Amino acid sequence: MKRKFLKASSVLIAAALLTQTSAVVFAGEYTVQKGDCLWKIAPKYNTVWQQLAEMNELNNPDLIFPGQVLKVPDLTTEEVKEEPAQETPTAETAVPEQQAPATETPVTDTPAAEETVPEATAELTSLTVADISMTGTKLEPDFSADVTEYTVNVQDDIYGVKVTPTAEDGAVITVDGNALNEDGSYIVPLSEAYEDYGVDYSLDSVIKVVNGDAEKEYTIHIVRDNAADVYALFEEHTYEDAETGLTVPYELYVPSNYDPEKEYPVVYVLHGAGQRAQSVDMLLKRYQSATIWAKDSEAGINECIVVSPQVVGEGGNGWTQFMIEYDNLGEVENPYEFQDWSIAGHNLLQEIKKEYSVDENRIYATGLSMGGFGAFAVAAAYPDEFAAVVPVCGGLDPEKASVLKDKVAIWLFHAKDDPAVSYDLYGATTIAALNEAGVEYNATIYEPGEVFYPSAHFAWTPAYADTEMRTWLFEQSK
């Protein structure tokens, strides 16, 4: 480092000397003679030995030899100073070779400017949020490093928000005191407790950035939609089915502006296994399979009647046999076997058709998980009843696929990494059967990781949030 400072000072001294001679051009040459040293040569060219050393890139200025050609300032002939005849030095007069005269101005180091080390900052460089609805969840306002307070609004069936923050290298980021996942994200869980449905529910999540001594916090205010007004559009009823002897609880929505002179499409909704042991209102609160149609209808979009029956009890009770061996999925004797609950539910639908003004050419079935199997099953059992079916993470009896051809329009949904209803075992098998039978259908198959929380089984959340699917459904008619 010291050599670098010496060179810098040499340049300054040489520049000061050379400005006195206007004819100087650094293009001359000098052949070293015996007894020469840089401090003897330099005065001939109005410069200093340090400048000659730098011009010739001499790592060791003391090491030059006769015959060596050096670069020197190119002076006009009259400017070159003649050196007096040299005498052989005696012991008393000899000057040690390469030792500068005592009168030469000493070279002093020019103090180097202190290196400025940037002060460590603790700021996010980006921040994104997402949930499994695939509806474009976003921060409000848009991210800016100097903005530390944000709001995120999510729909009523969301149970986790994925937060992905980034910062400069070396910074440590935590979310609510937790380290990020390997992909740089963290999922903020939202309550699934019964008392947190149909109320104003929100949660603050704190992102902390630490970089050396610097720290900064960002807060995300997550607000989940209070769907109490939508739940209130439904009425709870029970239906006594004479054919099966079953008592069927159900939720019913009829448009607020219902006009008996109009004919209304009907959406017949079949729930999943989890709601068998829950109160009937959880058919509305747990997910949007029933409420999304009522919400659209009240907004004047696809006005319809919605009926959602409930299977009561656990064990072997279901729309099909599917859930008998839930922990050993696929090992039941016949997961597609039609059950009494499906018969009773269909009989309930006939009662709705008698009581209300229904467009019988536009009756649709949909369901998720156990209800996805059920929706396929009722469509296959009553192909003349349903104009279209939307099963989510379900399965169709391959032997029944041909029954649906040219009878029932289909749009199925499934996630490839579904941990509960295997896509390979049920989704792919269904698609293969439909293809073999020549049945036309739509299919939305989510890639691994797209449906991420609480699990990939929750493919119904993005499915029912899909406005394109909902528009398509009401375009189908017998």
N, C-alpha and C positions, 0 to 999 in steps of 0.2 A: 504493500500500500504506500510506503514511503517513496518508492521509486516513482510512482504515479504522481505524487505531489512535486517531486523534483523536476520532472519533465514539464509539468504545468508552469513552474516558476521560470524554467529555462526559456520557454516560449515567450513569456512576458518580457524577459530581459532582452532576448534577441529582437523581438519586435520593436522595442524601444530604440535599439541601436540602428536597426535597418531603416527606420523611418527617416534617418538623417541622410541617406544616400538614395536619391531618386532612381539611379540606374540599376539598382539591385534586381536580379532575376535569379531564382534558385535553379540554375542550369549549368554552372561551371564545374570543372574537375581539377583536382590537385593530386599530383603523384607524390607520395610520401618519400622523403629523403632520410638518409641515415641520421639519427639523432633527433628526428622530428617527434613532437608530441602535440596533442590537440591544442593545448593552451598556447603553444608557440605559433601554430598555423592560424588560429582563429583571428588574431589582430590584423593579419594581412587582408582579411575579407570583411573587416568591420563587423565582426560577430564575436561570439563567445564559444568556449570549447563545448559547453553543454548543448548548444544548438547544433554544432557539427556532429556530436554524438547522436543526437536525435535524427538529423537528416540522413545519417548513414546507418541508422538502426543498429548501433554498436551496443551489444549487451555488456561489454567490458571496455569502457572508454580508454583504459590504460593499455589496451592491447592493439597496437597498430604496428605495421612492419614496412620497411623500405620496399618501394615498388607498388605498394597498395594504392589504388586510385580512389580518392574520396570525392564525394559531392560537396561543392562549396558554392557560396553565393557568386553569381557571375557578375564581376565588376568590370567597368571599362578599364582599358590598359592603364590610363593615367591614375586610376584610383587604387591600383594594386600597390601595396607598400613593399619596397625592397627591404629584405632582411640584411642587416650588416653582416660582413664576413664573420664566420664563426671561428672562435679560437678553441683549441682543445682545452677543455676545462681542467684546471688543476684541482688538487684535493681540497685546496682552500676555497676555490671559487665554484666548484661543481654544485649544480642544483639537482637534487634528485629528480630523475625522469618522471614526467607527468605530475610533478607537484606544483600546484598553482602558486604564483608569487604571493608574498604576504600582503602586498598592497591590493590584490584583486578583491573586488567587492564580494563579500561572502554571499553564497546562495542560501536563501532562507526559504523554508517551506511556506507555501501559501495555504492558510488554513482551509481545509475542505469544508464545503457546506454540509451541515449535518443532514443525514438521510432522514426524510420524513416518513415515519411509519404510520400508515392509515389507522385511525382509531377504529377498533372493532365495533361493528354495528349489529344490533339484534333486531332485524326486520324480516318479515316474510317477503319473498320475491314473487310468490303466487299463492292463491288459495282458491280451491274449487270444492263444490259440494254436489252430492248426488244421492238419490234414493232409488229403490227398485221400480218405481212407477214409470221410469223412462219418459217423464213429461217435461224434462228440461228444468228441473229444480235449480235455482240459482240464488246467489247472494244479492241482497239489497242493502246498500247500493253496490255497484260493481266494485271489484277489488281494487284497492290502492294501498300501497305500503304504509302510508301515513294515516289511513283510516282504520280505527281499531274496534269499531262497533258495527255489527252486521245483523240482519234478520234473514231467516230462511223459513218460508212457508211450505208446509207439506200437507198432503191430503189425509183424511181421517184414518186410513188403514196402513199408515207407515209406522214401522217400529224401529227404524234405525236410519241414520243419516251418515253417509260416508264423507269424511272430511279429508282433503288431500292438500296439506300445506307444504311449501318449500321455502328454503332460506339459503343464504350463501354458504359455501363450503366451510366446515368447521363449527357451524351453529348447531345446537341441539334443540330439537322441537319435541314438545310433549303436548298431549291433548287431555285435559282433565287429569293431569299427573301421570298419564300413561304414554309409553313409548309408541312410536308409529309401527305399523306392520311392515313386512319386508317390501311391499310395493309402495311404501311411503304414505299410506293412508291410515285412517283410524275411523272405526264405525261408532258413532255416538248412539247408544241404545235409548229408545223411547219406551215408555211404560206400556205394558200389555195388561195391566190390572183392570178388572171390571169397572172399578169406580172412575177410571180415567177415560171412559168412552162417553161421548155426548156432553162433555164439559170443556171449558176453556183450559187447554193444557199447553204448557210451554216448558222449555228447559234451556238453561244457559250453559254453553260449552266454552271452556277457556283454553285457548292455544297459547302456550308460552314458548318464547324463543330466547335462548341463552347463548351468548357468544363471548367467552372470556368474562369480563366484569359487566358486560352490557346485558340487559334483559328488557324484554318487551312482551306485553300480553295483548291478545286479540280476543274479543268475545263474540260468539255467534248465538243469537237469540233464536232458537228453533220453536216455531209455532205450528202446532198441529190443528187442522181444521176441526171446529166443533160442528159435528153433523147432526146435532140434536133436532134441528128443524126438519131435516130429511127423515130421520127416524120417526118423527111425529106424523109423517104422511101415511104411515102404515098402521093398520089395525091388526091386533092379535085375535085369532079365531081358533076354534077346534071343529074338526069334521069327524063324524062317526061313520065309518065305512061298513056298510052292511055285508059286502062281499068277503072281506077279510076279518071283520070284527075289530079292526084297529081304530084307535082314537088318534087322529092326526092333528097336532097343533100346526098352525100356519100363520104366516104374515101376508097381509093383502094390501096392495096399493091400488087405489082407483083415483084417476086424475081429479084434482080439486074442482075443475070446471067440467066434470063429467056431464056429457049430453047423451041421453038415451037414444036420441035420434041419429047419433053417429055410431059407427062400428070401430072398435078399438082392437089393435093387435094385442096379444097376450104373450108375456115372457114368463116361462115356467122355469123356476130356479131351484136347483138341487144342491144342498150344502155338502160339506166334507165331513169326515168321521169325527172330527173334534167337537162338532156341535151336537152330537147325539146326547151328551151328558150335560149340556149347558142349557140355560134358560132360552126360550124361543127368541127373545130379542137379540140374542147373539147372532142370529141369522142375518141381522142388519149391521151389527156393530163390528164384527170381526173382520169383515171384508166388504167390498162394494158389489158383490155379485147380484144383489137385489136392489140396493139403493141407487146405483148409477143410472138405472133405467128410469126410476122415479125422478131423479134430479134432472135428467134431460127432459122428461115429459113435462115437468112443472115449468121448465124454461121454454116450452113450446116446441121442443125438438123430439120428434118421434113419440107423440103421445101414445100411451099404452096402459094396460093393466098388468100388474106384476103379482104373481102368486108364488110363495116359497113355503112348501111343506117341510115338516121336521120329522126325522126318524128319532124315536124316543128309546133310550136304553143303549146298552153297549153290547159287547160280545159279538154274536153273529148277526145282529140287526144291521141292515143296510139296504141300499137300493139294489145292490147285487151282493154276491158272497164275498166280494173283494177284501173286505177288512177283517175277515175271520182270523186270519193269521198275519196280523199286521207286522209282527216282529220277524216273520219269515216270509216276506213278500214274494208272491209268485208260487208258493208251495201249497196253496189251497187247491182243493180238488177241481173246482171250476170257478175262477174269480169273476166270471161273467154271468153266472146263474141269476136269473130274474128272481126278485124277492117280493114278498107281500107288500112291503112298503112302497114299491114302485107301482104295484097294482092299485093300492089305496090312493096314492098321489094322483094317478091318472084319473081315477074316479072322482077325486076332488076337482080336478080340472073340468070335468064334464058339468059339475054343479056350478062352477064359475061361469061357464058358457051359457047356462040356463038363466042365471040371475042377472047378468050384465049383457050389454050389447057388444058382441064380439065379432071381429072379422075372422071367420074360421079359416080363411085362406092364409092367414098370417099369424100362426101360432108357432112360437119358438121355444126350444128347450136349451138350457145351458146349465153347467155345473162344474164343480172343481173337485179334484182328487176323488174321493168316493163318489161325489156328485158328477165328476167327469165320466166315470164308468156308467153311472146312472143315466146321464143324458144320452150317451150312445145307446144304452139298453132300451130306453123308452122309445127312442127314434126308430130302432130296429123292430121293436115290438108293435109300434103303432105308426108305421111309415106314412100312412095316409093322414095322420093327425098333424104332423109337424112339417112346416115349410123349410125350416133350417135348424141346425143344432150347432152350439159352440161349446165343445167339451174342453176343459183345461186339465192338463196332467192326468188324463184318464186313459182308458183303453177300450177298444171295440172287439167283441168276439169275432175272430177272423172268419168264422163260418157264416156270420150274419152280414158281412160287408156287401154282398150282392143285393141284399134286400133294400139297401139305401139308394141303389143306382137309379138315377132319373126320378127319384122320389123326394129326397131330402138334401138340401144344400148343407155343406159342412165347412166349418173353419175351426181347426183344432190348434191348441197351443200346448207346448211342452218345453221344458228345459233339459238339455242334454245331461247336465250334472245333477238332476233331481235325485236326492238321497232317499226319498220315500217311495215314489212311484217310478221305477226304473224306466228311463227312456228306451233303452235297448230292449227291455223285456215287453214293454207295453206300447210306447209311442211309435217306435220303429216298426214293431209288429203290425200295428194298426195301419200305418202308411203302406206297408208292403201288401197287406190284404186289400186295401182300397185300390191300389195300383193293379193288382192281379184281377180284381173284379171290374176294372174299368170305370170306377166311380170318380167323378170329378170332385175336387176338394181344394180348400186353402189350408195352408199349414204355416204357423209361425213357430219356429224351433229356435229357442234361445241358446246361444253358445255358452260354454262353461264360463262362469264368472259374471255373466250379464245379470243374472238374478242372484243377488249376493247376500241378502239379509232379510229375515232371520235364517232362511236357507233357500236353495235353488228350487225347493218344492213350492215356494210362494209365487209361482209363475202367474197365478191369477191376478196378482196386483197389476203388473203391466198389461195383462190381457184385457182386463175390464177398463183400464185407462186408455185403451187404444180406440180413439175416435173413429178411425177408418173402419175397424171391425164393427162398431156399433152402427155406423151408417150403412155398411154392407148388409147387416142383419135385417134391417127394416126395408131393404130393397127386395128381399126374397118373398116370394108368394107362390101359392099352389097354382 
